[in-house]
Amino acid sequence: MGREFKTPESVAAWKQVPNLPEGAEEIILYKDDKSGTYARILRLPPGFKGGDKPLKHDFNEVVYIAQGGIVDTLTNTPYPTGYFASFPKGLEHGPLAAPVGAIFIEFRHFTDEK
């Protein structure tokens, strides 16, 4: 892949995210095949509504809102562009909605730690 800067679309195409409502798309920017760790851009369309239950992952996650904004639907707390969150493995968070749409940069780090 080299060290030079490039557009995300030159690395991969936008694809529908499995297990998310229609219109939620991602581009995988980087993936370590050994650990499963990856970085992606996640694009949520305006009016996006996530599930009705909190999420919990088997990886550590860092999320940065690069554009738009989201709302934690359990607490009704809005988070606009420029906010970030760090969710350790197993921590419940969300569910989230994106009334105006959103673009996230996400890092998902898999470890062997319990």
mmCIF file of the C-alpha atoms, coordinates in Angstrom:
data_MODEL
# 
_entry.id   MODEL 
# 
loop_
_atom_site.group_PDB 
_atom_site.id 
_atom_site.type_symbol 
_atom_site.label_atom_id 
_atom_site.label_alt_id 
_atom_site.label_comp_id 
_atom_site.label_asym_id 
_atom_site.label_entity_id 
_atom_site.label_seq_id 
_atom_site.pdbx_PDB_ins_code 
_atom_site.Cartn_x 
_atom_site.Cartn_y 
_atom_site.Cartn_z 
_atom_site.occupancy 
_atom_site.B_iso_or_equiv 
_atom_site.pdbx_formal_charge 
_atom_site.auth_seq_id 
_atom_site.auth_comp_id 
_atom_site.auth_asym_id 
_atom_site.auth_atom_id 
_atom_site.pdbx_PDB_model_num 
ATOM 1   C CA . MET A 1 1   ? 0.000   0.000   0.000  1.00 0.00 ? 1   MET A CA 1 
ATOM 2   C CA . GLY A 1 2   ? 2.944   2.356   0.435  1.00 0.00 ? 2   GLY A CA 1 
ATOM 3   C CA . ARG A 1 3   ? 3.428   5.354   2.653  1.00 0.00 ? 3   ARG A CA 1 
ATOM 4   C CA . GLU A 1 4   ? 1.926   8.093   0.527  1.00 0.00 ? 4   GLU A CA 1 
ATOM 5   C CA . PHE A 1 5   ? -1.435  9.687   1.270  1.00 0.00 ? 5   PHE A CA 1 
ATOM 6   C CA . LYS A 1 6   ? -4.375  8.576   -0.824 1.00 0.00 ? 6   LYS A CA 1 
ATOM 7   C CA . THR A 1 7   ? -8.148  8.764   -0.882 1.00 0.00 ? 7   THR A CA 1 
ATOM 8   C CA . PRO A 1 8   ? -10.128 6.080   0.945  1.00 0.00 ? 8   PRO A CA 1 
ATOM 9   C CA . GLU A 1 9   ? -11.875 5.153   -2.326 1.00 0.00 ? 9   GLU A CA 1 
ATOM 10  C CA . SER A 1 10  ? -8.483  4.353   -3.898 1.00 0.00 ? 10  SER A CA 1 
ATOM 11  C CA . VAL A 1 11  ? -7.988  1.645   -1.243 1.00 0.00 ? 11  VAL A CA 1 
ATOM 12  C CA . ALA A 1 12  ? -11.473 0.085   -1.207 1.00 0.00 ? 12  ALA A CA 1 
ATOM 13  C CA . ALA A 1 13  ? -15.084 0.651   -2.222 1.00 0.00 ? 13  ALA A CA 1 
ATOM 14  C CA . TRP A 1 14  ? -17.898 1.672   0.105  1.00 0.00 ? 14  TRP A CA 1 
ATOM 15  C CA . LYS A 1 15  ? -19.800 -1.444  1.225  1.00 0.00 ? 15  LYS A CA 1 
ATOM 16  C CA . GLN A 1 16  ? -22.971 -1.998  3.219  1.00 0.00 ? 16  GLN A CA 1 
ATOM 17  C CA . VAL A 1 17  ? -22.095 -2.867  6.820  1.00 0.00 ? 17  VAL A CA 1 
ATOM 18  C CA . PRO A 1 18  ? -23.392 -6.330  7.713  1.00 0.00 ? 18  PRO A CA 1 
ATOM 19  C CA . ASN A 1 19  ? -25.886 -6.344  10.617 1.00 0.00 ? 19  ASN A CA 1 
ATOM 20  C CA . LEU A 1 20  ? -26.616 -2.595  10.369 1.00 0.00 ? 20  LEU A CA 1 
ATOM 21  C CA . PRO A 1 21  ? -29.660 -0.946  8.758  1.00 0.00 ? 21  PRO A CA 1 
ATOM 22  C CA . GLU A 1 22  ? -29.572 -0.222  5.027  1.00 0.00 ? 22  GLU A CA 1 
ATOM 23  C CA . GLY A 1 23  ? -27.414 2.760   4.099  1.00 0.00 ? 23  GLY A CA 1 
ATOM 24  C CA . ALA A 1 24  ? -24.735 2.231   6.762  1.00 0.00 ? 24  ALA A CA 1 
ATOM 25  C CA . GLU A 1 25  ? -21.558 1.896   4.700  1.00 0.00 ? 25  GLU A CA 1 
ATOM 26  C CA . GLU A 1 26  ? -17.885 1.370   5.449  1.00 0.00 ? 26  GLU A CA 1 
ATOM 27  C CA . ILE A 1 27  ? -14.473 1.470   3.870  1.00 0.00 ? 27  ILE A CA 1 
ATOM 28  C CA . ILE A 1 28  ? -11.820 -0.641  5.582  1.00 0.00 ? 28  ILE A CA 1 
ATOM 29  C CA . LEU A 1 29  ? -8.658  1.488   5.569  1.00 0.00 ? 29  LEU A CA 1 
ATOM 30  C CA . TYR A 1 30  ? -6.349  -0.945  7.322  1.00 0.00 ? 30  TYR A CA 1 
ATOM 31  C CA . LYS A 1 31  ? -6.571  -4.502  8.623  1.00 0.00 ? 31  LYS A CA 1 
ATOM 32  C CA . ASP A 1 32  ? -4.077  -6.673  10.433 1.00 0.00 ? 32  ASP A CA 1 
ATOM 33  C CA . ASP A 1 33  ? -4.916  -10.189 9.294  1.00 0.00 ? 33  ASP A CA 1 
ATOM 34  C CA . LYS A 1 34  ? -3.164  -11.805 12.241 1.00 0.00 ? 34  LYS A CA 1 
ATOM 35  C CA . SER A 1 35  ? -4.992  -9.982  15.063 1.00 0.00 ? 35  SER A CA 1 
ATOM 36  C CA . GLY A 1 36  ? -8.137  -8.833  13.235 1.00 0.00 ? 36  GLY A CA 1 
ATOM 37  C CA . THR A 1 37  ? -7.472  -5.233  14.300 1.00 0.00 ? 37  THR A CA 1 
ATOM 38  C CA . TYR A 1 38  ? -8.717  -2.724  11.735 1.00 0.00 ? 38  TYR A CA 1 
ATOM 39  C CA . ALA A 1 39  ? -9.471  0.914   10.981 1.00 0.00 ? 39  ALA A CA 1 
ATOM 40  C CA . ARG A 1 40  ? -12.462 2.031   8.974  1.00 0.00 ? 40  ARG A CA 1 
ATOM 41  C CA . ILE A 1 41  ? -14.566 4.957   7.912  1.00 0.00 ? 41  ILE A CA 1 
ATOM 42  C CA . LEU A 1 42  ? -18.237 4.422   8.777  1.00 0.00 ? 42  LEU A CA 1 
ATOM 43  C CA . ARG A 1 43  ? -20.870 6.495   6.961  1.00 0.00 ? 43  ARG A CA 1 
ATOM 44  C CA . LEU A 1 44  ? -24.396 6.672   8.388  1.00 0.00 ? 44  LEU A CA 1 
ATOM 45  C CA . PRO A 1 45  ? -27.160 8.247   6.292  1.00 0.00 ? 45  PRO A CA 1 
ATOM 46  C CA . PRO A 1 46  ? -29.419 11.027  7.612  1.00 0.00 ? 46  PRO A CA 1 
ATOM 47  C CA . GLY A 1 47  ? -32.233 9.505   9.646  1.00 0.00 ? 47  GLY A CA 1 
ATOM 48  C CA . PHE A 1 48  ? -30.161 6.438   10.620 1.00 0.00 ? 48  PHE A CA 1 
ATOM 49  C CA . LYS A 1 49  ? -31.616 4.567   13.592 1.00 0.00 ? 49  LYS A CA 1 
ATOM 50  C CA . GLY A 1 50  ? -29.514 1.918   15.286 1.00 0.00 ? 50  GLY A CA 1 
ATOM 51  C CA . GLY A 1 51  ? -30.972 -0.871  17.349 1.00 0.00 ? 51  GLY A CA 1 
ATOM 52  C CA . ASP A 1 52  ? -32.893 -0.477  20.565 1.00 0.00 ? 52  ASP A CA 1 
ATOM 53  C CA . LYS A 1 53  ? -30.334 -2.177  22.825 1.00 0.00 ? 53  LYS A CA 1 
ATOM 54  C CA . PRO A 1 54  ? -26.814 -1.145  23.851 1.00 0.00 ? 54  PRO A CA 1 
ATOM 55  C CA . LEU A 1 55  ? -23.865 -2.561  21.919 1.00 0.00 ? 55  LEU A CA 1 
ATOM 56  C CA . LYS A 1 56  ? -21.065 -4.633  23.393 1.00 0.00 ? 56  LYS A CA 1 
ATOM 57  C CA . HIS A 1 57  ? -17.976 -5.723  21.443 1.00 0.00 ? 57  HIS A CA 1 
ATOM 58  C CA . ASP A 1 58  ? -15.200 -8.286  21.801 1.00 0.00 ? 58  ASP A CA 1 
ATOM 59  C CA . PHE A 1 59  ? -12.633 -5.600  20.882 1.00 0.00 ? 59  PHE A CA 1 
ATOM 60  C CA . ASN A 1 60  ? -11.487 -2.181  22.076 1.00 0.00 ? 60  ASN A CA 1 
ATOM 61  C CA . GLU A 1 61  ? -12.956 0.627   19.987 1.00 0.00 ? 61  GLU A CA 1 
ATOM 62  C CA . VAL A 1 62  ? -12.079 4.278   19.455 1.00 0.00 ? 62  VAL A CA 1 
ATOM 63  C CA . VAL A 1 63  ? -14.582 6.344   17.465 1.00 0.00 ? 63  VAL A CA 1 
ATOM 64  C CA . TYR A 1 64  ? -14.085 9.900   16.147 1.00 0.00 ? 64  TYR A CA 1 
ATOM 65  C CA . ILE A 1 65  ? -17.027 11.818  14.644 1.00 0.00 ? 65  ILE A CA 1 
ATOM 66  C CA . ALA A 1 66  ? -15.516 13.451  11.563 1.00 0.00 ? 66  ALA A CA 1 
ATOM 67  C CA . GLN A 1 67  ? -18.771 14.839  10.141 1.00 0.00 ? 67  GLN A CA 1 
ATOM 68  C CA . GLY A 1 68  ? -22.424 15.154  11.170 1.00 0.00 ? 68  GLY A CA 1 
ATOM 69  C CA . GLY A 1 69  ? -23.436 13.919  14.574 1.00 0.00 ? 69  GLY A CA 1 
ATOM 70  C CA . ILE A 1 70  ? -25.090 11.194  16.576 1.00 0.00 ? 70  ILE A CA 1 
ATOM 71  C CA . VAL A 1 71  ? -27.459 10.814  19.503 1.00 0.00 ? 71  VAL A CA 1 
ATOM 72  C CA . ASP A 1 72  ? -27.201 8.180   22.227 1.00 0.00 ? 72  ASP A CA 1 
ATOM 73  C CA . THR A 1 73  ? -30.840 7.104   22.201 1.00 0.00 ? 73  THR A CA 1 
ATOM 74  C CA . LEU A 1 74  ? -30.850 5.735   25.769 1.00 0.00 ? 74  LEU A CA 1 
ATOM 75  C CA . THR A 1 75  ? -29.622 8.977   27.331 1.00 0.00 ? 75  THR A CA 1 
ATOM 76  C CA . ASN A 1 76  ? -30.834 11.321  24.545 1.00 0.00 ? 76  ASN A CA 1 
ATOM 77  C CA . THR A 1 77  ? -27.346 12.866  24.544 1.00 0.00 ? 77  THR A CA 1 
ATOM 78  C CA . PRO A 1 78  ? -26.199 14.432  21.240 1.00 0.00 ? 78  PRO A CA 1 
ATOM 79  C CA . TYR A 1 79  ? -22.563 14.253  20.097 1.00 0.00 ? 79  TYR A CA 1 
ATOM 80  C CA . PRO A 1 80  ? -21.562 16.536  17.193 1.00 0.00 ? 80  PRO A CA 1 
ATOM 81  C CA . THR A 1 81  ? -18.568 16.631  14.851 1.00 0.00 ? 81  THR A CA 1 
ATOM 82  C CA . GLY A 1 82  ? -15.267 16.623  16.699 1.00 0.00 ? 82  GLY A CA 1 
ATOM 83  C CA . TYR A 1 83  ? -16.292 14.355  19.573 1.00 0.00 ? 83  TYR A CA 1 
ATOM 84  C CA . PHE A 1 84  ? -14.671 10.985  20.170 1.00 0.00 ? 84  PHE A CA 1 
ATOM 85  C CA . ALA A 1 85  ? -15.250 8.003   22.431 1.00 0.00 ? 85  ALA A CA 1 
ATOM 86  C CA . SER A 1 86  ? -13.181 5.081   23.651 1.00 0.00 ? 86  SER A CA 1 
ATOM 87  C CA . PHE A 1 87  ? -15.047 1.879   24.442 1.00 0.00 ? 87  PHE A CA 1 
ATOM 88  C CA . PRO A 1 88  ? -13.035 -0.866  26.148 1.00 0.00 ? 88  PRO A CA 1 
ATOM 89  C CA . LYS A 1 89  ? -13.831 -4.453  25.212 1.00 0.00 ? 89  LYS A CA 1 
ATOM 90  C CA . GLY A 1 90  ? -17.129 -5.540  26.787 1.00 0.00 ? 90  GLY A CA 1 
ATOM 91  C CA . LEU A 1 91  ? -18.377 -2.050  27.717 1.00 0.00 ? 91  LEU A CA 1 
ATOM 92  C CA . GLU A 1 92  ? -22.025 -1.440  26.805 1.00 0.00 ? 92  GLU A CA 1 
ATOM 93  C CA . HIS A 1 93  ? -22.651 1.747   24.796 1.00 0.00 ? 93  HIS A CA 1 
ATOM 94  C CA . GLY A 1 94  ? -25.350 3.235   22.605 1.00 0.00 ? 94  GLY A CA 1 
ATOM 95  C CA . PRO A 1 95  ? -27.578 2.504   20.856 1.00 0.00 ? 95  PRO A CA 1 
ATOM 96  C CA . LEU A 1 96  ? -26.982 5.378   18.479 1.00 0.00 ? 96  LEU A CA 1 
ATOM 97  C CA . ALA A 1 97  ? -28.998 7.307   15.920 1.00 0.00 ? 97  ALA A CA 1 
ATOM 98  C CA . ALA A 1 98  ? -27.759 9.798   13.331 1.00 0.00 ? 98  ALA A CA 1 
ATOM 99  C CA . PRO A 1 99  ? -30.615 12.221  12.567 1.00 0.00 ? 99  PRO A CA 1 
ATOM 100 C CA . VAL A 1 100 ? -28.389 14.380  10.324 1.00 0.00 ? 100 VAL A CA 1 
ATOM 101 C CA . GLY A 1 101 ? -26.103 11.531  9.214  1.00 0.00 ? 101 GLY A CA 1 
ATOM 102 C CA . ALA A 1 102 ? -22.534 10.984  10.333 1.00 0.00 ? 102 ALA A CA 1 
ATOM 103 C CA . ILE A 1 103 ? -19.090 9.940   9.238  1.00 0.00 ? 103 ILE A CA 1 
ATOM 104 C CA . PHE A 1 104 ? -16.905 8.197   11.823 1.00 0.00 ? 104 PHE A CA 1 
ATOM 105 C CA . ILE A 1 105 ? -13.311 7.129   11.819 1.00 0.00 ? 105 ILE A CA 1 
ATOM 106 C CA . GLU A 1 106 ? -13.107 3.967   13.889 1.00 0.00 ? 106 GLU A CA 1 
ATOM 107 C CA . PHE A 1 107 ? -10.256 1.893   15.224 1.00 0.00 ? 107 PHE A CA 1 
ATOM 108 C CA . ARG A 1 108 ? -11.133 -1.602  16.405 1.00 0.00 ? 108 ARG A CA 1 
ATOM 109 C CA . HIS A 1 109 ? -8.341  -3.287  18.296 1.00 0.00 ? 109 HIS A CA 1 
ATOM 110 C CA . PHE A 1 110 ? -8.504  -6.998  19.076 1.00 0.00 ? 110 PHE A CA 1 
ATOM 111 C CA . THR A 1 111 ? -6.401  -8.358  21.944 1.00 0.00 ? 111 THR A CA 1 
ATOM 112 C CA . ASP A 1 112 ? -6.021  -11.635 23.786 1.00 0.00 ? 112 ASP A CA 1 
ATOM 113 C CA . GLU A 1 113 ? -6.633  -9.863  27.103 1.00 0.00 ? 113 GLU A CA 1 
ATOM 114 C CA . LYS A 1 114 ? -9.657  -10.938 29.130 1.00 0.00 ? 114 LYS A CA 1 
# 
